[in-house]
Amino acid sequence: MVETTATTRRRLADRLRDEPGTPAELGREFSLSPSTVLTHVEHLAHSLEHDDEALLVAPPECRECGFDGFDDLLNRPSRCPSCKHEGIREPTVTIE
């Protein structure tokens, strides 16, 4: 069980150790915007470099053609550069 006195970043890290999540899911769970979640996740990635853990990111993926070679793995692009479809799955992050 997570303490309620823990910081948002600590609670987010504990949650990502338990199971993966997308920025939208995490935002709803922690009452944050997805962009704020991404800011916390980026900071966690730097913090984890000093530990024996790593932040793993499953990249965004086009729902139409399956393209997943996006340059920025944490941001969800507005459309696919390959087929121009706008249905893009969000990246999923976890800590292992």
Short mmCIF file of the C-alpha atoms (twelve columns), coordinates in Angstrom:
data_MODEL
# 
_entry.id   MODEL 
# 
loop_
_atom_site.group_PDB 
_atom_site.id 
_atom_site.type_symbol 
_atom_site.label_atom_id 
_atom_site.label_alt_id 
_atom_site.label_comp_id 
_atom_site.label_asym_id 
_atom_site.label_seq_id 
_atom_site.Cartn_x 
_atom_site.Cartn_y 
_atom_site.Cartn_z 
_atom_site.pdbx_PDB_model_num 
ATOM 1  C CA . MET A 1  0.000  0.000  0.000   1 
ATOM 2  C CA . VAL A 2  1.284  3.465  -0.935  1 
ATOM 3  C CA . GLU A 3  1.483  6.099  1.775   1 
ATOM 4  C CA . THR A 4  -0.636 9.195  1.172   1 
ATOM 5  C CA . THR A 5  2.235  11.401 2.359   1 
ATOM 6  C CA . ALA A 6  4.480  10.242 -0.497  1 
ATOM 7  C CA . THR A 7  5.204  12.699 -3.287  1 
ATOM 8  C CA . THR A 8  3.396  12.415 -6.595  1 
ATOM 9  C CA . ARG A 9  6.577  11.207 -8.294  1 
ATOM 10 C CA . ARG A 10 7.127  8.552  -5.636  1 
ATOM 11 C CA . ARG A 11 3.524  7.337  -5.929  1 
ATOM 12 C CA . LEU A 12 3.809  7.337  -9.722  1 
ATOM 13 C CA . ALA A 13 7.053  5.327  -9.569  1 
ATOM 14 C CA . ASP A 14 5.487  2.817  -7.179  1 
ATOM 15 C CA . ARG A 15 2.495  2.449  -9.499  1 
ATOM 16 C CA . LEU A 16 4.762  1.880  -12.537 1 
ATOM 17 C CA . ARG A 17 6.689  -0.790 -10.632 1 
ATOM 18 C CA . ASP A 18 3.404  -2.653 -10.105 1 
ATOM 19 C CA . GLU A 19 2.024  -2.405 -13.648 1 
ATOM 20 C CA . PRO A 20 2.491  -0.470 -16.910 1 
ATOM 21 C CA . GLY A 21 0.359  2.524  -17.762 1 
ATOM 22 C CA . THR A 22 -0.264 5.168  -20.410 1 
ATOM 23 C CA . PRO A 23 -0.042 8.898  -19.676 1 
ATOM 24 C CA . ALA A 24 -3.846 9.220  -19.930 1 
ATOM 25 C CA . GLU A 25 -4.465 6.314  -17.522 1 
ATOM 26 C CA . LEU A 26 -1.919 7.624  -15.041 1 
ATOM 27 C CA . GLY A 27 -3.308 11.136 -15.362 1 
ATOM 28 C CA . ARG A 28 -6.811 9.960  -14.483 1 
ATOM 29 C CA . GLU A 29 -5.513 7.895  -11.570 1 
ATOM 30 C CA . PHE A 30 -3.411 10.714 -10.096 1 
ATOM 31 C CA . SER A 31 -5.630 13.655 -11.153 1 
ATOM 32 C CA . LEU A 32 -2.926 15.063 -13.446 1 
ATOM 33 C CA . SER A 33 -2.842 16.070 -17.081 1 
ATOM 34 C CA . PRO A 34 -1.073 13.615 -19.422 1 
ATOM 35 C CA . SER A 35 1.600  16.248 -20.115 1 
ATOM 36 C CA . THR A 36 2.286  16.592 -16.379 1 
ATOM 37 C CA . VAL A 37 2.558  12.805 -16.130 1 
ATOM 38 C CA . LEU A 38 5.117  12.855 -18.959 1 
ATOM 39 C CA . THR A 39 7.134  15.515 -17.132 1 
ATOM 40 C CA . HIS A 40 7.211  13.318 -14.027 1 
ATOM 41 C CA . VAL A 41 8.075  10.228 -16.102 1 
ATOM 42 C CA . GLU A 42 10.992 12.008 -17.773 1 
ATOM 43 C CA . HIS A 43 12.329 13.033 -14.359 1 
ATOM 44 C CA . LEU A 44 11.901 9.461  -13.090 1 
ATOM 45 C CA . ALA A 45 13.932 8.178  -16.043 1 
ATOM 46 C CA . HIS A 46 16.860 10.376 -14.986 1 
ATOM 47 C CA . SER A 47 16.494 9.420  -11.325 1 
ATOM 48 C CA . LEU A 48 16.446 5.700  -12.115 1 
ATOM 49 C CA . GLU A 49 19.786 5.924  -13.948 1 
ATOM 50 C CA . HIS A 50 21.430 5.865  -10.506 1 
ATOM 51 C CA . ASP A 51 19.495 2.792  -9.344  1 
ATOM 52 C CA . ASP A 52 19.340 -0.766 -10.600 1 
ATOM 53 C CA . GLU A 53 15.988 -0.053 -12.250 1 
ATOM 54 C CA . ALA A 54 15.068 1.224  -15.693 1 
ATOM 55 C CA . LEU A 55 12.117 3.031  -17.200 1 
ATOM 56 C CA . LEU A 56 10.861 1.011  -20.161 1 
ATOM 57 C CA . VAL A 57 8.703  2.602  -22.860 1 
ATOM 58 C CA . ALA A 58 6.534  0.794  -25.387 1 
ATOM 59 C CA . PRO A 59 6.382  3.380  -28.198 1 
ATOM 60 C CA . PRO A 60 3.222  4.928  -29.619 1 
ATOM 61 C CA . GLU A 61 1.783  2.862  -32.449 1 
ATOM 62 C CA . CYS A 62 -0.445 3.652  -35.419 1 
ATOM 63 C CA . ARG A 63 -3.716 1.741  -35.181 1 
ATOM 64 C CA . GLU A 64 -4.037 1.666  -38.964 1 
ATOM 65 C CA . CYS A 65 -0.639 0.490  -40.261 1 
ATOM 66 C CA . GLY A 66 1.231  -0.464 -37.060 1 
ATOM 67 C CA . PHE A 67 4.031  2.103  -37.516 1 
ATOM 68 C CA . ASP A 68 5.965  2.528  -34.259 1 
ATOM 69 C CA . GLY A 69 9.209  4.200  -35.342 1 
ATOM 70 C CA . PHE A 70 8.442  7.573  -33.812 1 
ATOM 71 C CA . ASP A 71 11.372 9.790  -32.819 1 
ATOM 72 C CA . ASP A 72 10.021 10.788 -29.390 1 
ATOM 73 C CA . LEU A 73 8.829  7.664  -27.596 1 
ATOM 74 C CA . LEU A 74 7.032  9.452  -24.771 1 
ATOM 75 C CA . ASN A 75 4.881  11.839 -26.764 1 
ATOM 76 C CA . ARG A 76 1.852  10.806 -28.742 1 
ATOM 77 C CA . PRO A 77 2.033  12.313 -32.237 1 
ATOM 78 C CA . SER A 78 -1.068 13.755 -33.856 1 
ATOM 79 C CA . ARG A 79 -0.840 11.456 -36.886 1 
ATOM 80 C CA . CYS A 80 1.204  8.687  -38.434 1 
ATOM 81 C CA . PRO A 81 4.061  9.843  -40.684 1 
ATOM 82 C CA . SER A 82 3.657  6.685  -42.757 1 
ATOM 83 C CA . CYS A 83 -0.075 6.513  -43.551 1 
ATOM 84 C CA . LYS A 84 -1.260 9.873  -42.099 1 
ATOM 85 C CA . HIS A 85 -3.874 8.115  -39.941 1 
ATOM 86 C CA . GLU A 86 -4.747 10.028 -36.755 1 
ATOM 87 C CA . GLY A 87 -5.474 6.994  -34.567 1 
ATOM 88 C CA . ILE A 88 -2.291 6.622  -32.543 1 
ATOM 89 C CA . ARG A 89 -2.029 4.434  -29.436 1 
ATOM 90 C CA . GLU A 90 -0.350 6.120  -26.507 1 
ATOM 91 C CA . PRO A 91 3.057  4.992  -25.286 1 
ATOM 92 C CA . THR A 92 3.050  2.655  -22.308 1 
ATOM 93 C CA . VAL A 93 5.619  3.047  -19.542 1 
ATOM 94 C CA . THR A 94 6.767  0.759  -16.751 1 
ATOM 95 C CA . ILE A 95 9.658  0.475  -14.294 1 
ATOM 96 C CA . GLU A 96 11.639 -2.748 -14.036 1 
# 
